[in-house]
Amino acid sequence: MPDLHAQSERVERVEVALVGGGPAGAALAARLARAGRDVVVLERAPSWRWRAGGVFCSPAAVSALRGVGLGEDDLARLARPIRAMRVETLAGTSFRLTYGADAGGPPAVGLDRSELDPCLLALAAAAGADIRVGWTATALDLAARRVTVASPTGPATLQADVIVGADGLRSVVARAAGVARAARLAPRLGLTYHLADPGMATDREARMRLLDDGYVGIAPVPGDRVNVGIVLGPSWHAAVARDGARAVVDRIVASISPGADDPARWRDGTPTDAVAGAWPIGHRVTRRAGRGWMLVGDAAGFLDPFTGEGLHRALVSAELAAAAITAGGRGVRGIGGAEARARRRDRAFAAYDRTMTRRFLAKDAVSWLVQAFLARPALFEYAARRVADRETVRATMGLVMGDLIPAGRALDPRYLAALLAP
């Protein structure tokens, strides 16, 4: 008779246990599988559902998606070209950020996440990754490199050489590593959903409209829809708790006036999914990697969606993490081989953390600068009027926001002088 207790205690060995199957996790899994690594993706959702996430991205993110392996047919299906993002202040000032498209570059896009996310997971599976949907990480022992999971058939344990957290803002891997910290901003609530807009013009611009203690972004996406993404500061939280998210977003959407090329008929469109929320929407980590573990995507830190390109950063982190895991897995075999590989992995993972810091340090500084302006509406209005009037300043800002040129350009004293001079 089989020993059922022994079977229940069986531990599965894997090379890489990747917690989270969003874009960062799927992209990393695809890269690792192509490099011949044994990777298991643990995605808690049994099937795709709309969750709070970005849909508007610059050409840099599109290029990164191509780098993961998405083809032109895939991109044509899941990405809608957007020629500009129009930023609108409370006082009525507006300016357009084209992300280089007005100079002949490719346009920004609005993504259909219901197509993108499953497509990336399918890409990883085709490369050889083991995708396990409906598997939830319930406990982690990073020192022992063990992941306890609840699977559709019951509890299970994975013993991994490397554990990767690609599990978003409230990463269980980041918490297990003791590196998760609150963002240094007042808690903000994110609410997002889609509205049908069957009469949408093919060349519609996106809009970013400031609110009192918040903002709302409207981005066209495939399927004759617009994505509505709203970020609300503390002054809104009581209203959301009292009236509910749907009532609050309905009031905000109804208050948005038509724009230059947007008759705003989408305001009367039928919601195509439930309002998804995220609170708080920002978090930080003290480091992104340690002995036998690392963080990618939003799990590795996220400040605010206003400056955009969370998807691009997620895909960059996946590329760098794949290189670190692959490099760290090399080493001599035989006596002392395990210790040599561990030392090599430690160096590679530390280099990953440093590289991510260097890569996005200036962009993070720009994001903090924008947050400082957003917190002072009069100051933001002053800057917005000058951006609207100064073509070179505006073009540079769009390229920086889209991760198309080094973000340090926006911190150059000459640029700041050109932006803020009367």
Residue pairs with C-beta under 8 A, 6 or more apart in sequence:
8 154
8 155
10 157
11 146
11 157
11 158
11 159
12 156
12 157
12 158
12 159
13 158
13 159
13 160
14 38
14 39
14 40
14 130
14 158
14 159
14 160
14 161
15 37
15 38
15 39
15 160
15 161
15 162
15 329
16 32
16 37
16 38
16 39
16 40
16 160
16 161
16 162
16 163
16 164
16 325
17 40
17 42
17 147
17 158
17 160
17 162
17 163
17 164
18 25
18 28
18 29
18 39
18 40
18 41
18 42
18 164
18 166
19 25
19 42
19 137
19 140
19 147
19 163
19 164
19 165
19 166
19 167
19 171
19 172
19 173
20 41
20 42
20 43
20 44
20 165
20 166
20 167
20 168
20 171
20 297
20 299
21 29
21 41
21 42
21 43
21 45
21 117
21 121
21 131
21 133
21 166
22 53
22 117
22 166
22 168
22 297
22 298
22 314
23 116
23 117
23 120
23 297
23 311
23 314
23 315
23 318
24 166
24 296
24 297
24 298
24 299
24 314
24 315
24 317
24 318
25 41
25 43
25 164
25 166
25 167
25 296
25 297
25 318
26 41
26 117
26 120
26 121
26 123
26 124
27 68
27 120
27 124
27 314
27 315
27 318
27 319
28 39
28 164
28 166
28 296
28 318
28 321
28 322
29 39
29 41
29 124
29 127
29 129
29 131
30 68
30 69
30 120
30 123
30 124
30 127
30 129
31 68
31 318
31 319
31 322
32 39
32 129
32 322
32 325
32 326
33 39
33 124
33 127
33 128
33 129
34 127
34 128
35 322
35 326
37 325
37 326
37 329
38 130
39 129
39 130
40 129
40 130
40 132
40 158
40 160
41 121
41 124
41 129
41 130
41 131
41 132
42 132
42 135
42 136
42 137
42 147
42 149
42 158
43 121
43 131
43 132
43 133
43 134
43 135
44 134
44 135
44 136
44 137
45 133
45 134
46 133
46 134
46 152
47 133
48 114
48 117
48 118
50 113
50 114
50 193
50 194
50 273
50 274
50 276
51 276
52 190
52 191
52 192
52 276
52 277
52 278
52 281
53 113
53 192
54 111
54 229
54 305
54 308
54 310
54 311
55 110
55 111
55 112
55 113
55 219
55 221
55 227
55 229
56 82
56 85
56 108
56 109
56 110
56 111
56 206
56 217
56 219
56 227
56 308
57 108
57 109
57 111
57 308
57 309
57 311
57 312
58 99
58 108
58 308
58 309
58 312
58 401
58 402
58 403
58 404
59 99
59 100
59 101
59 105
59 106
59 107
59 108
59 109
59 402
59 404
60 309
60 312
60 402
60 403
60 404
61 109
61 309
61 311
61 312
61 315
61 403
62 75
62 79
62 106
62 109
64 311
64 312
64 315
64 316
64 319
65 75
65 116
65 315
66 75
67 315
67 319
68 120
68 123
68 315
68 318
69 123
69 127
70 119
70 120
70 123
74 119
77 112
77 115
77 222
78 111
78 112
78 115
78 116
78 119
78 222
79 109
79 110
79 111
79 112
79 116
79 222
80 109
80 110
80 111
80 112
80 220
80 221
80 222
81 107
81 108
81 109
81 203
82 107
82 108
82 109
82 110
82 204
82 205
82 206
82 219
82 220
83 98
83 101
83 107
83 108
83 203
83 205
84 96
84 97
84 98
84 99
84 101
84 102
84 108
84 205
84 206
85 96
85 97
85 99
85 108
85 205
85 206
85 207
85 208
85 398
86 94
86 95
86 96
86 97
86 205
86 206
86 207
86 208
86 259
86 260
87 94
87 95
87 96
87 97
87 207
87 208
87 210
87 384
88 94
88 207
88 208
88 209
88 210
88 259
89 210
89 377
89 380
89 381
89 384
90 210
90 211
90 212
90 377
90 381
91 381
93 381
93 384
93 385
93 388
94 259
94 260
94 384
94 388
95 384
95 387
95 388
95 394
96 205
96 394
97 394
97 397
97 398
97 401
97 402
98 107
98 108
98 395
98 398
99 105
99 107
99 108
99 398
99 399
99 401
99 402
99 404
100 106
100 395
100 398
100 399
100 402
100 404
101 107
101 108
102 395
103 395
105 404
108 206
108 402
110 206
110 219
110 220
110 221
110 222
110 227
111 221
111 311
112 221
112 222
112 223
115 222
121 131
124 131
125 131
132 151
134 151
134 152
135 149
135 150
135 151
135 152
135 156
136 149
136 150
137 147
137 148
137 149
137 167
137 172
137 173
138 148
138 149
138 150
138 155
139 147
139 148
140 146
140 147
140 148
140 163
140 172
140 173
140 176
141 176
142 163
142 173
142 176
142 177
142 290
142 291
142 292
142 293
143 291
144 159
145 159
145 160
145 161
145 162
145 163
145 292
145 293
146 157
146 158
146 159
146 160
147 157
147 158
147 160
147 163
148 155
148 156
148 157
149 155
149 156
149 157
149 158
160 292
161 292
161 329
162 292
162 293
162 294
162 325
162 328
162 345
163 173
163 292
163 293
164 173
164 293
164 294
164 295
164 296
164 321
164 325
165 171
165 172
165 173
165 174
165 177
165 293
165 294
165 295
165 296
165 299
165 300
166 295
166 296
166 297
166 299
166 318
167 173
167 299
168 297
168 298
168 299
169 278
169 280
169 281
169 282
169 283
169 298
169 299
169 302
170 283
171 180
171 295
171 298
171 299
173 293
173 295
173 299
174 180
174 283
174 285
174 295
174 299
177 290
177 293
177 295
179 285
179 286
179 287
179 288
179 290
179 295
180 283
180 285
181 283
181 284
181 285
181 286
182 280
182 282
182 283
182 284
183 280
183 282
183 283
183 284
183 302
183 303
184 284
185 282
185 303
185 304
185 371
186 233
186 234
187 234
187 237
187 279
187 280
188 214
188 231
188 232
188 233
188 234
188 279
188 280
188 281
188 282
188 304
189 231
189 232
189 236
189 237
189 240
189 277
189 278
189 279
189 280
189 281
190 229
190 230
190 231
190 232
190 277
190 278
190 279
190 281
190 305
191 229
191 230
191 232
191 240
191 245
191 248
191 249
191 275
191 276
191 277
192 227
192 228
192 229
192 230
192 275
192 276
192 277
193 227
193 228
193 249
193 271
193 272
193 273
193 274
193 275
193 276
194 221
194 225
194 226
194 227
194 228
194 271
194 272
194 273
195 225
195 226
195 228
195 253
195 266
195 267
195 269
195 270
195 271
195 272
196 224
196 225
196 266
196 269
196 270
196 271
196 272
197 220
197 224
197 225
197 226
197 265
197 266
197 269
198 224
198 269
199 265
200 220
200 224
200 225
200 226
200 266
201 261
203 261
204 220
204 261
204 262
205 259
205 260
205 261
205 262
206 217
206 218
206 219
206 220
207 217
207 218
207 256
207 259
207 262
208 215
208 216
208 217
208 218
208 306
209 215
209 216
209 217
209 218
209 256
210 374
210 377
210 380
211 230
211 232
211 252
212 235
212 377
213 232
213 233
213 234
213 235
213 236
214 230
214 231
214 232
214 233
214 236
215 230
215 231
215 306
215 374
216 228
216 229
216 230
216 231
216 252
216 253
216 256
217 227
217 228
217 229
217 230
217 305
218 226
218 227
218 228
218 229
218 256
218 262
218 266
219 226
219 227
219 229
220 226
220 227
221 227
223 272
225 269
225 272
226 266
226 269
228 249
228 253
229 305
230 249
230 252
231 281
231 304
231 305
231 306
232 240
232 248
236 248
239 248
240 248
245 275
245 277
246 275
249 275
253 267
254 267
256 264
256 267
257 264
258 264
281 302
281 304
281 305
282 302
282 303
282 304
283 301
283 302
284 301
284 303
285 295
285 299
285 300
285 301
287 353
288 294
288 295
288 296
288 300
288 301
288 317
288 352
288 353
288 356
289 295
289 324
289 349
289 350
289 352
289 353
290 349
291 342
291 345
291 346
291 349
292 345
293 349
294 321
294 324
294 325
294 349
294 352
294 353
295 301
295 317
296 314
296 317
296 318
296 321
297 313
297 314
297 317
297 318
298 310
298 314
300 317
300 356
302 310
303 364
303 367
303 368
303 371
304 367
304 370
304 371
306 367
306 370
306 371
306 374
307 363
307 366
307 367
307 370
307 401
308 401
308 402
309 363
309 401
309 402
309 403
312 403
313 360
313 403
316 356
316 359
317 356
320 352
320 355
320 356
320 359
321 352
323 348
323 352
324 348
324 349
324 351
324 352
325 345
325 348
327 344
327 348
328 341
328 344
328 345
328 346
328 347
328 348
328 349
329 341
329 345
330 341
330 344
331 337
331 340
331 341
331 344
332 340
332 341
360 407
362 406
362 407
362 408
362 410
362 411
363 400
363 403
363 407
365 407
365 411
366 400
366 401
366 407
366 410
366 411
369 410
369 411
372 379
373 379
373 380
373 383
374 380
382 420
383 419
383 420
386 393
386 419
386 420
386 421
387 393
387 394
387 397
387 419
388 394
390 418
390 419
392 418
393 415
393 418
393 419
396 405
396 409
396 410
396 415
397 410
398 404
399 405
399 409
400 406
400 407
400 409
400 410
409 415
410 416
